[in-house]
Amino acid sequence: MKAAVRPTTIIQSVKLNRHLGFDVVLASETFQHTGSFKFRAAYNLAKNVDQNTILTESSGNFGQALAYACQLLDKKCIVVMPSTSAQVKVDAVRGFGGIAELTDVKVKSRRARLEELIKDFPEAYVASAYNDKYVIEGNASLGREICELSQSIDYVVAPVGGGGLTSGIIKGIKQCGKNIKVIGAEPTMANDASRSIKSWKDYGKRSRTTNHRRWCSCFSYRQFKLGNSQRWN
Ligand SMILES: Cc1ncc(COP(=O)(O)O)c(C=O)c1O
């Protein structure tokens, strides 16, 4: 993994620290291969699964990361994308040699199209962009890098969608034996992760992913509350 991924880019600003009254270290994955942390997940997955064909659904970042990882590892990759996906992302998947399968989600959902492809390619590995042990282990490399920083870190605030990134960071931090709290952050107007965890907490089994159940509810839930208890409730 270390040889394949670019180390995260660390950015610090004295002005920002002064403004906030505490020190902030920005770990930017913008300069990672294909422009996001998703390459960590995708490369680890493509490298470790036995199958030579990998299917996934993605509106962009995971799809292009997987396409690039598969190109490096000489595997075949098919990405189901909504036909409304940004053209630049569709072009990126295709540019890396992946097959972008566009679906008009008003007619056929991504999942439905993926199910068809699973029937067509029964030997393929079906990758979730977040609910997959290889994805989480790949993202754990970022958690380990955070542990290795010379600055002492108390909290990591990371964007959360499906939970693969936060799960991975938590896993990486635990592997280093460090006690760093992880806060998942998402826009109030698109708070599906916090609603998902809350729904699981309230109803037991409505969580969107087992991944959330296993990792975020165990480790992040309190940190979510810590970060913003009013908005959480
Ligand atoms: C740039 C970026 N940040 C954060 C996320 C959320 O990651 P996760 O779904 O692993 O929680 C995504 C997921 O698509 C993403 O593309």
The ligand as a MOL file (V3000), in Angstrom:
LIG
                    3D

  0  0  0     0  0            999 V3000
M  V30 BEGIN CTAB
M  V30 COUNTS 16 16 0 0 0
M  V30 BEGIN ATOM
M  V30 1 C -14.4970 13.3590 -1.5150 0
M  V30 2 C -15.2920 12.4630 -0.6060 0
M  V30 3 N -15.2450 12.6940 0.7160 0
M  V30 4 C -15.9280 11.9150 1.5740 0
M  V30 5 C -16.7260 10.8710 1.1300 0
M  V30 6 C -17.4530 10.0020 2.1310 0
M  V30 7 O -16.7850 8.7690 2.2350 0
M  V30 8 P -17.4940 7.4760 2.8650 0
M  V30 9 O -18.6220 7.1200 1.9370 0
M  V30 10 O -16.4190 6.4430 2.9130 0
M  V30 11 O -17.9970 7.8650 4.2260 0
M  V30 12 C -16.8050 10.5930 -0.2420 0
M  V30 13 C -17.6420 9.4890 -0.7220 0
M  V30 14 O -18.0760 9.4300 -1.8260 0
M  V30 15 C -16.0550 11.3990 -1.1330 0
M  V30 16 O -16.0640 11.1600 -2.4690 0
M  V30 END ATOM
M  V30 BEGIN BOND
M  V30 1 1 1 2
M  V30 2 1 2 3
M  V30 3 2 2 15
M  V30 4 2 3 4
M  V30 5 1 4 5
M  V30 6 1 5 6
M  V30 7 2 5 12
M  V30 8 1 6 7
M  V30 9 1 7 8
M  V30 10 2 8 9
M  V30 11 1 8 10
M  V30 12 1 8 11
M  V30 13 1 12 13
M  V30 14 1 12 15
M  V30 15 2 13 14
M  V30 16 1 15 16
M  V30 END BOND
M  V30 END CTAB
M  END
